[in-house]
Amino acid sequence: MLGNSRIRTDLALEATESFAERETELRGVEIQEDYNEEKDIRTTIVKITTENGAKAMGRPQGNYITIEAPDLSASDEDYHREISEEIAKHLQRLINLDRETSVLVVGLGNQGITADSLGPLVIDNLRMTRHIIREYGLKSSGKEILHRVSGIIPGVMAQTGMETSEIIQGVTAETKPDVVIAVDALAARSVRRLNRTVQITDTGIHPGSGVGNHRNGLTEENLQVKVIGIGVPTVVDAATIVHDSMAHLLDTLEEQEQKEFLEEMISPNLYSMFVTPKDVDETVKYLSFTISEGLNMAFS
């Protein structure tokens, strides 16, 4: 739909859906979908394989794994464990964990803002092992392979006066991890995906992009190590809600009419306003625990 071009999303899956709505062929992009009916979990893997595909999608080449779970925002521990296992499975495929690996987990976001506190909360629930190995060695764990896990909450520029990438570049240069995993809150194009979707990508992450604050990215190019991005959409911009509420009306209009109607009805101010569910405080706690458990499972 024509008006979608201004609606912000961090999910590669939603970007592919916008092409499908316009019945536009998407070259250089492969899509694989799997639905587990018993667990009610849908996993979609979007692979951007060419530069043309990357340009069309507005995203770097790489893998984008989207896990959709309708009950992810509910307080069902058994269901959340299944999501954690799914996250761990995909992380193990993206990272070679057959040998001892040093992992730095970065909790992006502002812990003082509930909808943006996902990353810091994940760090709070993560099992750190780097200091134990440095102090006591591998034999202390009784395991043949123990991954060196460390974590950091770098804050946001308004708190530190520094780009997040500057902080992480310094930390990676000093600690020399094999892989960096960055966890952040994202923005969605669809209200139904809020707090119900996890995206994992091997292309890194751009802090603040979900709300239009474009900071330097945490990418392999910038950090000189492999970067995995994990995110959950916790906000949606107000224009999306207006757009979705008028969807049936828009379907009856021609493309040019749609464009004119949206420009008239959706105030430019709405594109800078973001909305989150009223129970986001409890939901983000569940989500952070689910992701941290997924990480703990992957590295145990």
C-alpha positions in Angstrom: 0.0 0.0 0.0 1.4 3.4 -1.0 1.2 5.0 2.4 3.4 2.3 4.0 6.6 3.9 2.7 6.6 6.4 5.6 5.6 3.8 8.3 8.6 2.7 10.2 9.5 -0.9 10.9 12.7 -2.6 12.1 11.4 -6.1 11.1 12.6 -7.5 7.8 9.5 -9.7 7.6 7.3 -6.6 7.5 9.4 -5.1 4.8 8.8 -8.2 2.6 5.1 -8.0 3.3 4.9 -4.5 2.0 6.3 -5.7 -1.3 3.7 -8.5 -1.4 0.9 -6.0 -0.8 2.0 -4.0 -3.8 2.5 -7.3 -5.8 6.1 -6.3 -6.5 8.6 -9.0 -7.3 11.5 -9.0 -4.8 14.7 -10.3 -6.3 17.7 -11.2 -4.3 15.6 -12.1 -1.3 14.7 -15.7 -0.2 11.9 -16.4 2.3 11.5 -19.7 4.3 8.6 -20.2 6.6 7.9 -22.8 9.2 4.8 -23.1 11.5 4.7 -25.3 14.5 1.0 -25.9 15.1 1.5 -27.7 18.4 3.5 -24.8 19.9 1.8 -22.1 17.9 5.1 -20.6 16.9 5.8 -19.3 13.3 9.4 -18.9 12.2 10.3 -17.0 9.1 13.8 -16.7 7.7 14.4 -13.8 5.3 17.8 -14.1 3.5 19.0 -11.1 1.5 21.5 -12.5 -0.9 22.3 -9.7 -3.3 23.1 -6.0 -3.3 19.9 -5.3 -5.3 17.9 -7.2 -2.7 19.6 -5.2 0.1 18.8 -1.9 -1.7 15.2 -2.8 -2.2 14.7 -3.9 1.4 16.7 -1.0 2.8 18.7 -3.5 4.9 22.2 -5.1 4.7 22.7 -8.6 3.2 22.3 -11.4 5.7 19.8 -13.5 7.6 16.8 -12.2 9.4 15.0 -14.8 11.6 11.6 -13.8 12.9 9.9 -15.8 15.6 6.2 -15.0 16.0 4.4 -16.2 19.1 0.9 -14.9 19.9 1.2 -15.6 23.6 4.7 -14.3 24.0 3.4 -11.3 26.1 1.4 -13.7 28.4 2.9 -14.9 31.7 3.0 -18.6 30.7 6.4 -20.0 31.8 6.2 -23.2 29.8 5.4 -21.3 26.6 8.2 -18.8 27.2 10.6 -21.7 27.7 9.7 -23.0 24.3 10.5 -19.6 22.8 13.8 -19.5 24.7 14.6 -22.9 23.2 13.8 -21.6 19.7 16.0 -18.6 20.3 18.9 -20.8 21.5 18.5 -23.1 18.5 18.9 -20.2 16.0 21.8 -18.6 17.9 23.7 -21.9 17.8 23.2 -22.0 14.0 24.4 -18.5 13.5 27.4 -18.8 15.9 29.9 -21.6 15.8 29.7 -22.9 19.4 31.6 -26.1 18.9 34.6 -24.5 20.4 35.1 -22.2 23.4 33.8 -18.9 22.3 34.1 -15.4 23.9 30.7 -13.6 23.8 30.0 -10.0 24.7 26.3 -9.2 25.1 25.3 -5.6 24.8 22.0 -4.4 26.4 21.0 -1.4 24.4 18.4 1.1 25.5 17.4 3.4 28.3 16.6 1.5 31.5 14.6 4.5 32.7 12.1 4.2 29.9 10.0 1.0 30.2 9.5 0.4 26.5 13.2 0.8 25.9 14.5 -1.2 28.8 14.5 -4.6 27.2 18.3 -4.7 26.5 19.4 -3.7 30.0 16.9 -6.2 31.6 18.3 -9.0 29.5 21.8 -8.3 30.9 20.4 -8.4 34.5 19.2 -12.0 33.9 22.3 -13.3 32.0 24.8 -15.7 33.5 28.2 -14.2 33.2 31.2 -16.6 33.1 34.2 -14.6 31.7 35.3 -13.5 35.2 34.9 -17.0 36.6 37.1 -18.5 33.9 39.7 -15.8 34.3 39.8 -16.3 38.1 39.5 -20.1 38.4 40.0 -21.5 34.9 37.8 -24.0 33.0 38.3 -26.9 35.4 36.2 -25.0 38.0 33.1 -25.5 35.9 33.4 -29.2 35.4 32.6 -28.8 31.7 34.7 -29.5 28.6 33.5 -26.3 26.9 32.5 -23.2 28.7 31.9 -20.1 26.7 33.2 -16.8 28.1 30.1 -14.6 28.5 30.4 -11.0 29.5 27.8 -8.2 29.3 27.5 -4.4 29.3 24.8 -1.8 29.5 26.2 1.2 27.7 23.2 3.5 28.2 22.2 6.1 25.7 23.9 9.2 24.4 21.8 11.6 26.6 23.1 9.8 29.6 26.8 9.3 28.6 27.5 11.9 26.0 29.1 9.2 23.9 27.9 7.2 20.9 27.1 3.6 21.9 29.3 2.4 19.1 32.3 4.3 20.6 31.8 2.6 24.0 31.4 -0.9 22.4 34.4 -0.4 20.2 36.5 0.4 23.2 35.2 -2.6 25.1 35.7 -5.0 22.2 39.2 -3.7 21.6 40.1 -4.5 25.2 38.2 -7.8 25.8 38.5 -9.2 22.3 35.3 -11.2 22.0 34.7 -13.6 19.2 31.1 -12.4 18.8 29.0 -9.5 20.0 25.3 -10.0 20.6 23.3 -6.7 20.8 19.8 -6.7 22.3 17.4 -3.8 21.7 13.8 -2.8 21.6 12.4 -2.3 18.1 9.5 -0.7 16.3 6.9 -2.6 14.4 4.6 -1.7 11.5 1.8 -3.9 12.7 0.1 -3.6 16.1 -0.4 -7.3 16.3 3.3 -7.9 16.4 4.0 -5.7 19.4 5.6 -7.8 22.2 4.8 -11.0 20.3 7.8 -11.1 17.9 11.5 -11.8 18.2 13.9 -10.9 15.4 17.4 -12.4 15.2 19.8 -11.2 12.6 23.5 -11.6 11.7 23.8 -8.1 10.3 24.2 -6.3 13.5 21.9 -3.5 14.9 21.5 0.3 14.8 20.7 1.7 18.3 17.7 4.0 18.4 16.6 3.3 14.8 13.2 2.1 16.0 12.3 5.6 17.1 14.1 7.5 14.4 17.3 8.3 16.4 19.9 7.1 13.8 23.1 6.3 15.7 26.2 4.6 14.4 25.5 0.9 14.0 27.0 -2.0 15.9 28.1 -4.0 12.9 31.0 -6.3 11.9 32.4 -3.5 9.8 32.5 -1.2 12.8 33.6 -3.6 15.5 35.7 -6.0 13.5 33.9 -9.0 15.0 30.7 -10.9 14.1 27.6 -9.1 15.4 24.2 -10.7 16.1 21.2 -8.5 16.7 18.2 -9.6 18.8 15.2 -7.4 19.1 11.5 -7.3 20.1 9.1 -4.6 18.8 7.8 -2.8 21.9 6.5 0.4 20.1 4.6 1.3 17.0 4.3 4.8 15.6 0.9 6.5 15.9 0.6 6.9 12.2 0.5 3.1 11.9 -2.5 2.8 14.2 -4.4 5.4 12.1 -3.3 3.7 8.9 -4.5 0.3 10.2 -7.8 1.6 11.4 -8.5 2.9 7.9 -7.3 -0.2 6.1 -10.7 -1.3 4.8 -11.5 2.2 3.5 -8.1 2.4 1.8 -8.7 -0.9 0.0 -11.6 0.7 -1.9 -9.5 3.6 -3.2 -7.1 3.8 -6.2 -3.4 4.2 -5.5 -3.3 7.9 -6.2 -6.4 8.4 -4.1 -4.8 6.5 -1.3 -1.8 8.7 -1.3 -3.8 11.9 -1.3 -6.2 10.6 1.4 -3.3 9.5 3.7 -1.5 12.8 3.3 -4.7 14.7 4.3 -5.7 12.4 7.2 -2.3 11.6 8.9 -0.7 14.6 10.5 3.1 14.7 10.1 3.3 15.0 13.9 2.0 11.4 14.2 5.2 10.1 12.6 7.2 11.2 15.6 4.8 9.8 18.2 5.2 6.2 19.5 2.7 4.0 21.3 3.2 1.0 23.5 0.6 -1.3 25.3 -0.5 -0.2 28.8 1.0 -3.4 30.4 4.4 -2.9 28.8 6.2 -2.9 32.2 5.2 -6.5 33.0 5.5 -7.7 29.4 9.1 -6.4 29.0 10.0 -8.3 32.2 8.7 -11.5 30.7 10.4 -10.8 27.3 13.7 -10.0 28.8 13.7 -13.2 30.9 12.8 -15.2 27.8 15.6 -13.8 25.7 18.2 -14.1 28.5 17.2 -17.7 29.1 17.6 -18.3 25.3 21.1 -16.9 25.6 21.9 -18.9 28.7 20.7 -22.1 26.9 22.7 -21.4 23.8 25.9 -20.9 25.9 25.4 -23.6 28.5 
